[in-house]
Every structure is written in C-alpha cells, then in structure tokens.
Amino acid sequence: MTLTMRPINKEQLLDAVAITSCYPVSAHGAPIHIGDPSLIGIEDIHTDAMRSTAVIPEGTVPVFWACGVTVREAMKALGADLSFTHYPGSMFITDVTTDSTKKEPTSDSEKPVVIQISPSQRPYWGSVLSVEAQRKIQALEEIILDDPNSCNVREIREEGDYLKSLLVLSHSQYVGLIFGFPANSLIQSGASSLDFTSEETDGPPGAFSLAQALQTLSKKVAIISEKRNEELVKKCLDFLMSSGALKSPLDFISCEEILQSESLDFD
C-alpha cells in the first residue's frame, strides 16, 4: 500500500482525525496510522519510495493516510488494458462533490478520540476509537477492578493502562500468552525452608481460552512458559487442534529461550 504522510501538531491530531474521518469516499478518509513509522515497516521516514523527502518538524507527529497511488500501482500490476485513475500532482476529477459524500457523526458518542498508546520515552504512537467505545471499555475496567476477594487489584493498576492495552492488542498481529505462576520455588519461612513444587492449574486453561478468542480476531498466537511445561502444553495443543477448538497451531516459546534471545519480537 502506498501512503500519504503529513506531520501534524500533537494538539491538532484530534482535529485532523475528526475532519478526515468525515470523507471516506471523496478523500483519503481517516488515518490508517498515527506516529512511529517503523511500526508499519517504514525504516527511513525522510526518504520514501517516490524519491521525495519528508521533514518532520519538532513537536509534530507523522500521520499516514491511504493514498490513491495504491490503485495506480494495482492497475499496473494487474495489466489492465484501460483504467482511469490519477497521478501524483494530477488529480482525477469527477462531478462528485466533497460535500455530497460527507459523513458526520450522528451523535457525540460517535465522535473520535485519539489516545497515545506508546510510553512517553518512545516515539509517539496513537490510536483512534469512538467516545462510546472508550466509555464501554472504562465501564468494563471498573467491573474487572471490582475486588471481592481483596486482592488489591487497584493497587497494581496504572491509570489508562487497560484502555491502552486493548488498543495495542487491536493493532497487533502476533500475541504471546504467558502462564506459569512462580509456585515452584524455595520459600524461606522462619528457620525452615519449604519447597513448593506444585504448579498452578488455572493458567493453562485460561491461556488456551484466550488463544481461541485471539484466533477469531485473526491473531497469530504463541504460548510462553517454562521449558519444563513444553511437553504438557504441546499435548494440550494437539488435543485442541484435533477437537477443532483451535483454528491453527500455536507456537510454544520457552521463557529460557526468550532470556537467551533478543530477536523475538511480539507486538
């Protein structure tokens, strides 16, 4: 896909999204990516495939929209005898007006919200959802934070992390699910040492259930656990595949392998 990029001031990101979202037919529509170019495979933002250069002023964020040049390249690859499209700098003009295709939100709940999902020390990465979607996610978080067993769930929660996690998940293609509660360890209790060797039992079923849900969202999934659990996990995965519970095989990656390698890259 060929993209159009324009640097936008951070304070104007919401305006840029709101305005362009109203024109999905007669213009580029809403952005397909906001921020860090490397996340969509662009290694050098300053030199593009069209041999032009891009300048990103301080305080601005690169925002990317779908570009009509994609259609031209697709027609060339198809080898069509005749097609009508545009060329950079020479727009394709019809009698369809921009206003005739404008699609504004019918209520405040449909209006967009821009959320920064990258940590502050990393390049800006933003995502978009509606006001109503944000409200529903926040309501769901409150249900999760209901703590009838007094596990101090709220104490380990960072404000906004649940929303950001869901947005990151929505963009991700490859997801790792980790289980393995550290119950198999030596615990000091006064003068005596107690060796707890029992494994958790709720982790694997929970991970497999999440894997099923993620596969319905077309995500590639890996199970991550200690090496000693590999045989058990693979037997479970073989059963889930043969029973049709999983659409496709899952990878197994050991924690030891992750510690020894810097090449594994999960979204």
Secondary structure, DSSP 8 states (H G I E B T S, - for coil): --EEEEEEEGGGHHHHHHHHHT-TTTS--S-SEEE-GGGGT-S-TTB-TTS-B----TTEEEEEEE-THHHHHHHHHHT-S-----BTTB----S--TGGG----SSGGGSEEEEE-S-TTS--EEEEEEHHHHHHHHHHHHHHH--TT---GGGG--TTHHHHHHHHHHH-SEEEEE---TTSEEEEETTEEEEE----SSHHHHHHHHHHHHHHTT-EEEEEE-GGGHHHHHHHHHHHHHTTSSSS--EEEEHHHHHH-S-----
